[in-house]
Amino acid sequence: MSESALHRGMRPSSHPISRGGCEVIDASLAAAQPFLERDNNEEGVFVSLQQEFSRVGDRAPTETGTFKLDRTVYPWNSPIPLVIVEGSSAEMGRQFGKATKGIIGRVVQHNVPLLRDALHKSRVEEKDYLHNVERAVGKFTESEFLDEINAMAEASSVSYDSLLLTNMNVDIMTTLRSQKAGELFSCDFFSAWGGATQTGSVVAGHNDDGGRLMDQFSVLRIAKPKRGRPFVTPVTPGYIGYDAIFNDAWFFFCGTALHDRMRDSEMTDDAVPSWFMYRWIGQFSSGVEDAVARFNSVPNMGFKNWCFTDSGGTKIVEATPKHKAFVDFPTKRKDAIFISNNTACDELGSHIKKVEHPTSGDHRFASMKIALEDAYGKIGLDEGMRLLSGHYDSSVKRESASANTICMHGEYSGKISGTCRSLVLDLSTPDSLEVAVALGNPCYGCWRHLRLSRGLEKIEGYNPDDARERELRGLLAA
């Protein structure tokens, strides 16, 4: 496939996805893969990520530019690093902080000034805000999560307050700042089963779309806690939880941000913050019904689409802190469901403030419907990977990589945003689960393919003694 054909786009089913390796999708893109440049300065090793790209259009590109992100830690053409932790929350926090010390410091350095500025503009005292967070976490979820953040902070040489504040980033940016802040956070989700999939089993996928800094630097945390269930989550180092998590009950919990805004009357500071909600439900739920009951039993701080999946299918709940509604199936056959950043429940209309539509979430929702219809009956792990790599833009009704496509490319709009991580799960066998995860845009990312046993005791597709795995672990901690 020529470079111009790739940028004009091919349907996802034509993409030869690489499983368990790091092949780029097309040889002509090899020169466009991110790479590392190292130099010495007063802060130590200087690492920059570069990605060349061409303008998108319906003809061959004639100009190229450079999309450059400084002070990154590892490139997108590597597999997502694995970090395995176990024990009490404090023990897991200490292990995770030590393993990802190099990134946590940068994550805090990037987030804290922005968040303090947001609190200041909203006339909210940081000390009072964090006190309310601690109270809500202890009251509604697990106080040991705070012990984990404290241990993580100590191991990574940052302060507890700064790391706790960093864990509030999505909640602060969406509830305390201007309406435009919501546009920074996106995500797409699909789930299919029955006649929509190859085997009739459940296949689900989630794209983490948002700001490249710092969410692009995820690791795959595999945790075996003393309490609750063993769980797996792609997570930005420093966060207690993140927007996708699954456990050994083969229960998957994820979410998408919403581009509309909730009204001021919906806001509350006595509620569970987003990253804590994902972690609590993901670690302790036995399935969809249990998870939905847990979710309904506590107030949440944000306004999101929350997606609950197990071997029986999916339920999506759209919720403000004070009001909740189930999302209806957007397909008549009712063997697939999907969501983006579009508000889907009309009954919440009086509790939200609409932004100007259509948004990129509306366009990606429409693109997802077309992609699922095209893939109907064929969906498995590979087809799910292709679906999340899709470049069909419903706003122009053609293949054209952009911020409106499932594989989100905000760089073509001059934004440091887009798909930061993709994940697909296949629940086809009762004793093992297959998962594929890619960093960066999945259309050219390196998909890591793993098979996990019940209890997460066995991890096929990962050899901790491999030289490249050791190198990745070294980069995370450096």
MILO-172499 format. One record per residue (C-alpha): residue in three letters; y, z, x. Coordinates in steps of 0.5 Angstrom, whole numbers, padded with zeros to 4 digits, always signed. Each point is the difference from the previous one (the first is absolute). Example, Ala and Ser with C-alpha at 12.3 -4.5 7.8 and 13.67 -1.06 7.14 Angstrom:
# residues 2
ALA-0009+0016+0025SER+0007-0002+0002
# end
This chain:
# residues 478
MET+0000+0000+0000SER+0007-0002+0003GLU+0005+0005+0001SER+0005-0003-0005ALA-0006+0000-0005LEU-0001+0007+0001HIS+0007+0002-0001ARG+0001-0005-0007GLY-0007+0004-0001MET-0007-0001-0002ARG-0003+0004-0006PRO-0004+0006+0002SER-0007-0002-0001SER+0002-0005+0006HIS+0001+0005+0005PRO-0006+0001+0005ILE+0001+0008+0000SER-0003+0003+0006ARG-0004+0006-0001GLY-0001+0006+0005GLY+0004-0004+0006CYS+0007-0002+0002GLU+0000-0008-0001VAL+0006-0003-0003ILE-0001-0004-0006ASP+0002-0006+0003ALA+0000-0002+0008SER+0007-0003-0001LEU+0003+0007-0001ALA-0003+0003+0006ALA+0007-0001+0003ALA+0003+0004-0005GLN-0004+0006+0000PRO+0004+0007+0002PHE+0000+0002+0007LEU+0002+0005+0004GLU+0005+0001+0006ARG+0000+0006+0004ASP+0006+0002+0004ASN+0002+0007+0003ASN+0006+0003-0002GLU+0003+0007-0001GLU-0005+0002-0006GLY-0006-0003+0003VAL-0004-0006-0002PHE+0004-0005-0004VAL-0004-0004-0004SER+0003-0005-0005LEU-0004-0005-0005GLN+0002-0007-0001GLN-0002-0005-0005GLU+0002-0007+0000PHE+0001-0003-0007SER+0002-0007-0003ARG+0005-0001-0006VAL-0005+0000-0007GLY+0001-0007-0004ASP-0003-0006-0003ARG+0000-0004+0007ALA-0001+0001+0007PRO+0004+0006+0003THR+0005-0002+0005GLU+0003+0006+0002THR-0003+0007+0003GLY+0003+0007+0001THR-0003+0006+0003PHE-0001+0006-0005LYS+0000+0006+0005LEU-0001+0008-0001ASP+0001+0004+0006ARG-0003+0006+0002THR-0007-0001-0003VAL-0006+0003+0002TYR-0006-0005-0001PRO+0000-0007-0002TRP-0002-0003-0007ASN-0005-0005+0003SER-0005+0007+0002PRO-0005+0003-0005ILE+0003+0006-0004PRO-0001+0006+0005LEU-0005+0005-0003VAL+0001+0008+0000ILE-0005+0004-0002VAL+0001+0008-0001GLU-0004+0005-0003GLY+0001+0008-0002SER+0005+0004-0003SER+0007-0003-0002ALA+0003+0003+0006GLU-0005-0002+0005MET+0000-0008-0003GLY+0008+0001+0001ARG-0001+0002+0007GLN-0005-0006+0001PHE+0004-0005-0003GLY+0006+0002+0003LYS-0003+0000+0007ALA-0003-0007-0001THR+0006-0003-0003LYS+0006+0004+0004GLY+0003-0006+0002ILE+0001-0003-0006ILE+0002+0006-0004GLY+0006+0001+0004ARG+0003-0007-0001VAL-0002+0001-0008VAL+0004+0007+0000GLN+0006-0003+0004HIS+0001-0006-0004ASN-0001+0004-0007VAL+0004+0006+0001PRO+0007-0003+0001LEU-0001-0004-0006LEU-0002+0005-0004ARG+0005+0005+0002ASP+0005-0005-0002ALA-0003-0001-0007LEU+0000+0008-0001HIS+0007+0000+0002LYS+0003-0005-0004SER-0004+0003-0006ARG+0003+0007+0001VAL-0007+0003+0001GLU-0001+0005+0006GLU-0006-0002+0004LYS-0002+0008+0000ASP+0000+0000-0007TYR-0004-0006-0001LEU-0005+0001+0005HIS-0001+0007-0003ASN-0001-0003-0007VAL-0005-0005+0003GLU-0004+0006+0003ARG+0000+0004-0007ALA-0003-0007-0004VAL-0005-0001+0005GLY-0003+0007+0000LYS+0001+0001-0007PHE-0004-0007-0002THR-0004-0002+0005GLU-0002+0003+0007SER+0004+0004+0004GLU-0004-0001+0006PHE+0003-0007+0000LEU+0006+0003+0003ASP-0004+0004+0005GLU-0003-0007+0002ILE+0007-0003+0001ASN+0002+0006+0004ALA-0006-0001+0005MET+0002-0008+0000ALA+0007+0002+0002GLU-0002+0005+0005ALA-0005-0005+0003SER+0005-0006+0000SER+0006+0004+0003VAL+0004-0001-0006SER+0003+0006-0005TYR-0003+0002-0006ASP+0006-0001-0004SER+0001-0007+0003LEU-0007-0002-0002LEU+0000+0003-0007LEU+0006-0004-0001THR-0003-0006+0002ASN-0005+0001-0005MET+0005-0001-0005ASN+0003-0007+0002VAL-0003-0004-0006ASP+0002+0006-0005ILE+0007+0001+0003MET+0002-0008+0001THR-0002-0001-0008THR+0002+0006-0003LEU+0007+0002+0003ARG+0003-0007+0003SER+0003-0006-0003GLN-0005-0005-0005LYS+0000-0005+0006ALA-0005+0005+0004GLY-0006-0001-0005GLU+0000-0007+0002LEU-0002+0002+0007PHE-0007+0002-0003SER-0005-0004-0003CYS-0007-0001+0000ASP-0005-0004-0004PHE-0007+0002-0003PHE-0006-0003-0003SER-0007+0002-0002ALA-0005-0005-0003TRP-0007+0002-0003GLY-0006-0003-0005GLY+0001-0008+0000ALA+0006+0000+0004THR-0004+0002+0007GLN-0006-0003+0003THR-0005+0006-0001GLY+0003+0003-0006SER+0003+0006+0004VAL+0007+0002+0001VAL+0004-0003+0005ALA+0007+0003+0001GLY+0006-0002+0005HIS+0007+0003+0002ASN+0005-0003+0004ASP+0005+0005+0003ASP+0007-0004+0000GLY+0006+0003+0002GLY+0005+0002+0006ARG-0003-0003+0007LEU+0002+0007+0003MET-0004+0004+0000ASP-0005-0001-0005GLN-0003-0006+0004PHE-0003+0005+0005SER-0006+0002-0004VAL-0006+0003+0002LEU-0007+0001-0004ARG-0001+0007+0000ILE-0007+0002-0002ALA+0000+0008-0002LYS-0006+0005-0001PRO+0004+0006-0002LYS-0003+0007-0001ARG+0002+0000-0008GLY+0000-0006-0004ARG-0003-0007+0001PRO+0000-0004+0006PHE+0005-0006+0000VAL+0003-0006+0003THR+0007-0002+0000PRO+0004-0005+0004VAL+0006+0004+0001THR+0007+0000+0004PRO-0001+0006+0006GLY+0003+0006-0002TYR-0001-0001-0008ILE-0004+0005-0004GLY-0003-0006-0004TYR+0002-0007-0002ASP+0000-0005-0005ALA-0007-0002+0000ILE-0006+0005+0001PHE-0008+0000-0002ASN-0005+0006+0001ASP-0008+0000+0000ALA+0000+0000-0007TRP+0002-0007+0000PHE+0006+0002-0003PHE+0006-0004+0002PHE+0008+0002-0002CYS+0006-0004+0002GLY+0007-0002-0003THR+0005-0005+0000ALA+0008+0002+0000LEU+0004-0003-0006HIS+0007-0003+0001ASP+0002+0002-0007ARG+0003+0007+0001MET-0001+0007-0004ARG+0006+0003-0004ASP+0003+0006+0003SER-0003+0004-0005GLU-0007-0001+0002MET+0001+0003+0007THR-0002+0006+0002ASP-0001+0004+0007ASP-0006+0004-0003ALA-0005-0005+0001VAL-0005-0003+0005PRO+0003-0005+0005SER-0004-0006+0000TRP-0004+0000+0007PHE-0002+0007-0002MET-0002-0003-0007TYR-0004-0005+0003ARG-0004+0005+0005TRP-0001+0005-0005ILE-0004-0005-0005GLY-0003-0004+0005GLN-0003+0006+0004PHE-0002+0004-0006SER-0002-0005-0006SER-0007-0002-0002GLY+0002-0006-0004VAL+0005-0004-0004GLU-0001+0005-0006ASP+0001+0006+0004ALA+0006-0003+0004VAL+0004-0002-0006ALA-0001+0007-0003ARG+0002+0003+0007PHE+0006-0004+0000ASN+0002+0001-0007SER+0000+0008+0001VAL+0005+0000+0005PRO+0007-0003+0000ASN+0001-0006+0005MET+0007-0001+0004GLY+0001-0007+0000PHE-0001-0006-0005LYS-0006-0005+0002ASN-0006-0003-0003TRP-0006+0004+0002CYS-0006-0004+0001PHE-0007+0004-0001THR-0007-0004+0001ASP-0007+0002+0001SER-0007-0004-0001GLY+0002+0000-0008GLY+0007-0004+0001THR+0007+0002+0000LYS+0005+0004-0004ILE+0008-0001+0002VAL+0005+0005-0002GLU+0007-0001+0000ALA+0004+0006+0001THR+0007+0003+0001PRO+0000+0008+0001LYS+0000+0002-0007HIS-0003-0006-0004LYS-0007-0004+0001ALA-0003-0006-0003PHE-0006-0005+0001VAL+0001-0007+0002ASP-0004-0005-0004PHE-0004-0005+0003PRO+0004-0006+0001THR-0006-0005-0001LYS-0004-0001-0006ARG-0007+0001+0003LYS+0001+0007+0002ASP-0004-0001+0007ALA+0006+0000+0004ILE+0007+0004+0001PHE+0006-0001+0004ILE+0007+0003+0001SER+0006-0001+0005ASN+0007+0003+0000ASN+0001-0002-0008THR+0001+0005-0005ALA-0006-0001-0005CYS+0000+0005-0005ASP+0006-0001-0005GLU-0001+0007-0003LEU+0003+0002+0006GLY+0006-0004-0001SER+0005+0006-0002HIS-0002+0004+0006ILE+0002-0006+0005LYS+0006-0004+0002LYS-0001-0007+0001VAL+0002-0004+0006GLU+0001-0007+0000HIS-0006-0004-0001PRO-0004-0004+0002THR-0001+0004+0006SER-0005-0002+0006GLY-0005+0005-0004ASP+0000-0005-0006HIS-0001-0006+0004ARG-0006+0003+0004PHE-0003+0003-0007ALA+0000-0007-0003SER-0003-0003+0007MET-0005+0005+0000LYS-0002-0002-0007ILE-0001-0007+0002ALA-0004+0002+0006LEU-0005+0004-0004GLU-0001-0005-0005ASP-0002-0005+0006ALA-0004+0005+0003TYR-0004+0002-0006GLY-0007+0001+0001LYS+0000-0001+0007ILE+0004+0007+0002GLY-0004+0004+0006LEU+0003+0003+0006ASP+0002-0007+0003GLU+0003-0003-0006GLY+0004+0007-0001MET+0002-0001+0007ARG+0002-0008-0001LEU+0004+0003-0007LEU+0004+0005+0004SER+0002-0006+0005GLY+0003-0004-0006HIS+0006-0004+0001TYR+0001-0003-0007ASP+0007+0001-0002SER+0001+0000-0008SER+0007+0000+0001VAL+0000-0007+0003LYS-0007-0002-0003ARG-0003-0002+0007GLU-0003+0003+0006SER+0006+0003+0004ALA-0001+0006+0004SER+0006+0005-0002ALA+0002+0007-0002ASN-0003-0003-0007THR-0007-0001+0002ILE-0006+0005+0000CYS+0000-0001+0008MET+0007+0003+0000HIS+0005-0004+0005GLY+0007+0004+0000GLU+0002-0003+0007TYR+0001-0007-0004SER+0005+0004-0004GLY+0003+0003+0007LYS-0003+0007-0002ILE-0004+0004+0005SER-0005+0001-0006GLY-0006-0003-0003THR-0008+0002+0000CYS-0001+0005+0005ARG-0008+0001-0001SER-0005-0003-0005LEU-0007+0004-0002VAL-0005-0003-0004LEU-0006+0004-0003ASP-0007-0002-0002LEU-0004+0005-0004SER-0006-0004-0001THR-0005+0005+0003PRO-0001+0007-0002ASP-0002+0003+0006SER+0006-0004+0005LEU+0006-0003-0001GLU+0003-0006+0003VAL+0008+0000+0002ALA+0004-0005+0004VAL+0007+0002+0002ALA+0005-0004+0004LEU+0007+0002+0003GLY+0006-0004-0001ASN+0000-0007-0005PRO-0008-0001-0001CYS+0001-0007+0000TYR+0000+0000+0008GLY-0002+0007+0001CYS-0006+0003+0003TRP-0005+0003-0006ARG-0004+0006+0002HIS-0007+0000-0004LEU-0003+0006+0000ARG-0006+0003-0004LEU+0000+0007-0002SER-0006+0005-0002ARG+0001+0005-0005GLY+0003+0006+0003LEU+0003-0005+0005GLU-0005+0002+0005LYS-0002-0007+0002ILE+0006-0005+0002GLU-0003-0007+0001GLY+0005-0005+0004TYR+0003+0006+0004ASN-0002+0002+0007PRO+0004+0005+0003ASP-0002-0002+0007ASP+0002-0007+0000ALA+0006-0001+0005ARG+0004-0003-0005GLU+0000+0006-0005ARG+0001+0005+0006GLU+0006-0004+0002LEU+0003+0000-0007ARG-0001+0008+0000GLY+0004+0000+0006LEU+0006-0004-0003LEU+0000+0005-0006ALA+0001+0006+0004ALA+0004-0002+0006
# end
